[in-house]
Amino acid sequence: MRTIHYLPFAVLAFASFSCKDKTNNQNSMEEVKFSISNLDTTAVPGNDFYQYATGGWAKANPIKDEYSRYGSFDQLAEKNQEQVKGLIEELGKAQHKQGSSEQKIGDLFALGMDSVKLNKEGASPIQPQLDKINGASTVLDIVKLTGEIRKYASNPFFAVYVGPDDKNSSMNIVHLYQDGLGLGERDYYVATDSTSVAIRKGYLQLIKTQFENSGYSVDNAQKAADAVMRIETELAKAHFKKEDTRKPELNYHKMKVEDLNKKVTDFEWNEFFGAVGAKGFDELNVSQIEPIVAAIKLIHSSHIEDTKAYLSWCVINTAATELSDNFVNANFDFYGKQLSGKKVLQPRWKRAVNTVDGSLSEAVGQMYVAKYFPAEAKTRMLKLVSNLQETLGERINNLTWMSDVTKEKAQEKLRAFHVKIGYPDKWKDYSSLEIKRDDSYWANIVRVNEFNYIEMLNKINKPVDTEEWHMPPQMVNAYYNPTTNEICFPAGILQPPFFYLNEDDAVNYGAIGVVIGHEMSHGFDDQGCQYDKNGNLANWWTPEDSKKFTERAQVLVNHFNKIEVLPGVFANGEFTLGENIGDFGGLQISYNAFTKTEEAKNSTPIDGFTPAQRFFLSYASLWAGNIRDAEILRLTKIDPHSLGKWRVNGTLPHINAWYDAFNITEGDSLYIPKEKRADIW
């Protein structure tokens, strides 16, 4: 599936989906309780709090062969898949009007489940696109194809997307940014460690295999694979390092379209944008100039047969999961087994559900909300958000390191937060999207991708729709978007272990309360703090306060840089800084808000644990899980979030209240002297 890109925003974790089962139990959310069976009380809290708080869960939930990691998020995702499958199968029991959401959902799922049809078709669904690419004979043909292919497949050479102007956030503009890598991350192409070398070898074999599956001879498949690898490696060498992509000012270069040849490089810009379908604009942002220059140089200098192979690969690799089993299995052998450590491919029904969920996400979400989302959850969330906003405001006022001038700006931004809970007030209109049962699975996915692409292009020079959601309601996640200064909590996350309707305050403040505080803190992390209350990239800090903030944030950078996730492999404190500030801030804010509750004041134990202890146990339970070494390596390279274990063992040692709750002393290995702990928000 093609990923639709938006301006960068901070999410709680990698996406997973869920919904609450009310089919057999109308009050299932209310009846689920926080369980101390998740604990491993043989572990010492001050030496390994993650094991202490989640070891019981990990033992009871061994990682399944189809997963590279299996944790709380994944467990909820499985429940979601079962629920969505049930909703879809219900649709299949009746006739639905052609063009209705029900017809589209039902037919797309049926196509994904039809293994006989998929295997009979083989590579034929992508043949028209490959034929068009192979018919190119000039560089101008390549330029136009580079514009056209991105409408339905992965972005060749570099990306085009439409989103808010960072310095005029009420308006959408065109953005160009680095892209075009089948491995996603530049380090895979340039790193010299044995794992990266092995991954490049495996990726080259995947490309060759998929070209053979597409009808190429063995020799021609090898030539094509070599060409693809050469082009992607050259692209990767010019890419910004991932740490630098997190620096907003470094990725903002607004200019006139007419100045592109002068300020970027000579290129057939008119023909390219015509092929892209982007019209009626005279300004754009070139996020990273050097990678775009390198990409254009490759378009102009590479042998045309090489660029045709690369463009063909963009189509083949995007389509692979919607084609016959030989494509799917080859794709899994590399991306699933080698890159992530999974042992078996997910069953077909799960893959089909994921495709439907990704293709018609809000149509599925509308069904989910109507059946499974309790109104009282939204009411309670609104109260929690209000409590945490108030507490964060108090914490800002009490900061000793920040001047009154900057404090007032921070308060203005906090008051301006746009809060979204549950589901959008206006649902996406899919009426112009055609799903045809008599067409191929891939042809329908092409129409889905083109539908999303046109929706994006229609935003050019239009005001930003602040009511648009960037996650479907059934998703178990949350996000902060700096350009709209919004925090969003989809319905899917409002369930255990994140949210309990009838649990004690300690458990809810330790879980969903920290999630809320986490997203609020993103407004003031190393990226978010550079955007003002209106979502504009603008400096609202005094120079002295900015310096102090950087110094205090560096404490977390240095701390996480020292964490050894595997022998000889260390976490990246700079790349994960925003998420680590989010966790740190979320814990501080939510714990402060929790201390105002009657439960916290009474300090009555439940199941042998004080409210303060239950707060931190509840937080740790969010990150319970098992993970394979290959996935640790992959996520350490690409994920701006710290690994689950270190979102607990890495962050809690900077939280003073945790020391008090569990009597952590200098003799414990996680102990950090108070004067060396982070102190930001």
PEZIBEL-V109393 format. One record per backbone hydrogen bond with DSSP energy under -1.0 kcal/mol. CO is the residue of the C=O (numbers start at 1). NH is the residue of the N-H. If there is no record, write none. Layout:
co:CO nh:NH
co:CO nh:NH
This chain:
co:10 nh:480
co:16 nh:476
co:25 nh:28
co:27 nh:31
co:28 nh:32
co:35 nh:38
co:36 nh:39
co:38 nh:56
co:38 nh:57
co:40 nh:43
co:44 nh:47
co:44 nh:48
co:46 nh:670
co:48 nh:52
co:49 nh:53
co:50 nh:54
co:51 nh:55
co:52 nh:40
co:54 nh:58
co:55 nh:59
co:56 nh:60
co:57 nh:61
co:64 nh:67
co:65 nh:343
co:65 nh:344
co:68 nh:628
co:70 nh:626
co:71 nh:75
co:72 nh:76
co:73 nh:77
co:74 nh:78
co:75 nh:79
co:76 nh:80
co:77 nh:81
co:78 nh:82
co:79 nh:83
co:80 nh:84
co:81 nh:85
co:82 nh:86
co:83 nh:87
co:84 nh:88
co:85 nh:89
co:86 nh:90
co:87 nh:91
co:88 nh:92
co:90 nh:93
co:91 nh:94
co:97 nh:100
co:100 nh:104
co:101 nh:105
co:102 nh:106
co:103 nh:107
co:104 nh:108
co:105 nh:109
co:106 nh:110
co:107 nh:111
co:108 nh:112
co:109 nh:113
co:113 nh:115
co:114 nh:118
co:115 nh:119
co:116 nh:120
co:117 nh:121
co:118 nh:122
co:121 nh:124
co:123 nh:126
co:126 nh:130
co:127 nh:131
co:128 nh:132
co:129 nh:133
co:130 nh:134
co:131 nh:135
co:133 nh:136
co:138 nh:142
co:139 nh:143
co:140 nh:144
co:141 nh:145
co:142 nh:146
co:143 nh:147
co:144 nh:148
co:145 nh:149
co:148 nh:151
co:149 nh:152
co:149 nh:153
co:156 nh:158
co:159 nh:177
co:161 nh:175
co:163 nh:173
co:165 nh:168
co:166 nh:537
co:168 nh:171
co:170 nh:464
co:171 nh:165
co:172 nh:461
co:173 nh:163
co:174 nh:285
co:175 nh:161
co:176 nh:287
co:177 nh:159
co:185 nh:188
co:186 nh:189
co:186 nh:190
co:187 nh:191
co:193 nh:197
co:194 nh:198
co:195 nh:199
co:196 nh:200
co:197 nh:201
co:198 nh:202
co:199 nh:203
co:200 nh:204
co:201 nh:205
co:202 nh:206
co:203 nh:207
co:204 nh:208
co:205 nh:209
co:206 nh:210
co:207 nh:211
co:208 nh:212
co:209 nh:213
co:210 nh:214
co:211 nh:216
co:212 nh:215
co:217 nh:221
co:218 nh:222
co:219 nh:223
co:220 nh:224
co:221 nh:225
co:222 nh:226
co:223 nh:227
co:224 nh:228
co:225 nh:229
co:226 nh:230
co:227 nh:231
co:228 nh:232
co:229 nh:233
co:230 nh:234
co:231 nh:235
co:232 nh:236
co:233 nh:237
co:241 nh:245
co:244 nh:247
co:248 nh:251
co:249 nh:252
co:253 nh:286
co:255 nh:284
co:256 nh:259
co:257 nh:260
co:259 nh:263
co:260 nh:264
co:260 nh:265
co:267 nh:269
co:268 nh:272
co:269 nh:273
co:270 nh:274
co:271 nh:275
co:272 nh:276
co:273 nh:277
co:273 nh:278
co:282 nh:257
co:284 nh:255
co:285 nh:176
co:288 nh:292
co:289 nh:293
co:290 nh:294
co:291 nh:295
co:292 nh:296
co:293 nh:297
co:294 nh:298
co:295 nh:299
co:296 nh:300
co:297 nh:301
co:298 nh:302
co:303 nh:307
co:304 nh:308
co:305 nh:309
co:306 nh:310
co:307 nh:311
co:308 nh:312
co:309 nh:313
co:310 nh:314
co:311 nh:315
co:312 nh:316
co:313 nh:317
co:314 nh:318
co:315 nh:319
co:316 nh:320
co:319 nh:322
co:320 nh:323
co:324 nh:328
co:325 nh:329
co:326 nh:330
co:327 nh:331
co:328 nh:332
co:329 nh:333
co:330 nh:334
co:331 nh:335
co:332 nh:336
co:332 nh:337
co:333 nh:338
co:334 nh:339
co:336 nh:342
co:337 nh:341
co:347 nh:351
co:348 nh:352
co:349 nh:353
co:350 nh:354
co:351 nh:355
co:352 nh:356
co:353 nh:357
co:354 nh:358
co:355 nh:359
co:356 nh:360
co:360 nh:364
co:361 nh:365
co:362 nh:366
co:363 nh:367
co:364 nh:368
co:365 nh:369
co:366 nh:370
co:367 nh:371
co:368 nh:372
co:369 nh:373
co:374 nh:377
co:375 nh:379
co:376 nh:380
co:377 nh:381
co:378 nh:382
co:379 nh:383
co:380 nh:384
co:381 nh:385
co:382 nh:386
co:383 nh:387
co:384 nh:388
co:385 nh:389
co:386 nh:390
co:387 nh:391
co:388 nh:392
co:389 nh:393
co:390 nh:394
co:391 nh:395
co:392 nh:396
co:393 nh:397
co:394 nh:398
co:396 nh:399
co:403 nh:407
co:404 nh:408
co:405 nh:409
co:406 nh:410
co:407 nh:411
co:408 nh:412
co:409 nh:413
co:410 nh:414
co:411 nh:415
co:412 nh:416
co:414 nh:417
co:418 nh:487
co:420 nh:489
co:421 nh:423
co:422 nh:491
co:430 nh:433
co:436 nh:439
co:440 nh:444
co:441 nh:445
co:442 nh:446
co:443 nh:447
co:444 nh:448
co:445 nh:449
co:446 nh:450
co:447 nh:451
co:448 nh:452
co:449 nh:453
co:450 nh:454
co:451 nh:455
co:452 nh:456
co:453 nh:457
co:454 nh:458
co:456 nh:459
co:457 nh:460
co:459 nh:462
co:462 nh:172
co:464 nh:466
co:465 nh:468
co:472 nh:475
co:473 nh:492
co:474 nh:18
co:475 nh:477
co:478 nh:12
co:479 nh:488
co:480 nh:10
co:481 nh:486
co:485 nh:418
co:486 nh:481
co:487 nh:420
co:488 nh:479
co:489 nh:422
co:490 nh:493
co:491 nh:494
co:493 nh:495
co:495 nh:498
co:495 nh:499
co:498 nh:512
co:504 nh:508
co:505 nh:509
co:506 nh:510
co:507 nh:511
co:508 nh:513
co:511 nh:515
co:512 nh:516
co:513 nh:517
co:514 nh:518
co:515 nh:519
co:516 nh:520
co:517 nh:521
co:518 nh:522
co:520 nh:523
co:521 nh:524
co:522 nh:525
co:525 nh:529
co:527 nh:530
co:528 nh:531
co:530 nh:538
co:532 nh:535
co:536 nh:532
co:536 nh:538
co:542 nh:546
co:543 nh:547
co:544 nh:548
co:545 nh:549
co:546 nh:550
co:547 nh:551
co:548 nh:552
co:549 nh:553
co:550 nh:554
co:553 nh:557
co:554 nh:558
co:555 nh:559
co:556 nh:560
co:557 nh:561
co:560 nh:563
co:563 nh:571
co:566 nh:569
co:569 nh:565
co:569 nh:566
co:572 nh:576
co:576 nh:580
co:577 nh:581
co:578 nh:582
co:579 nh:583
co:580 nh:584
co:581 nh:585
co:582 nh:586
co:583 nh:587
co:584 nh:588
co:585 nh:589
co:586 nh:590
co:587 nh:591
co:588 nh:592
co:589 nh:593
co:590 nh:594
co:591 nh:595
co:593 nh:596
co:594 nh:597
co:597 nh:601
co:598 nh:602
co:599 nh:603
co:606 nh:609
co:609 nh:606
co:610 nh:614
co:611 nh:615
co:612 nh:616
co:613 nh:617
co:614 nh:618
co:615 nh:619
co:616 nh:620
co:617 nh:621
co:619 nh:622
co:620 nh:623
co:621 nh:624
co:624 nh:72
co:626 nh:70
co:628 nh:632
co:629 nh:633
co:630 nh:634
co:631 nh:635
co:632 nh:636
co:633 nh:637
co:634 nh:638
co:635 nh:639
co:643 nh:647
co:645 nh:649
co:648 nh:652
co:651 nh:654
co:652 nh:655
co:655 nh:658
co:656 nh:660
co:657 nh:661
co:658 nh:662
co:659 nh:664
co:665 nh:668
co:668 nh:671
co:673 nh:676
co:674 nh:677
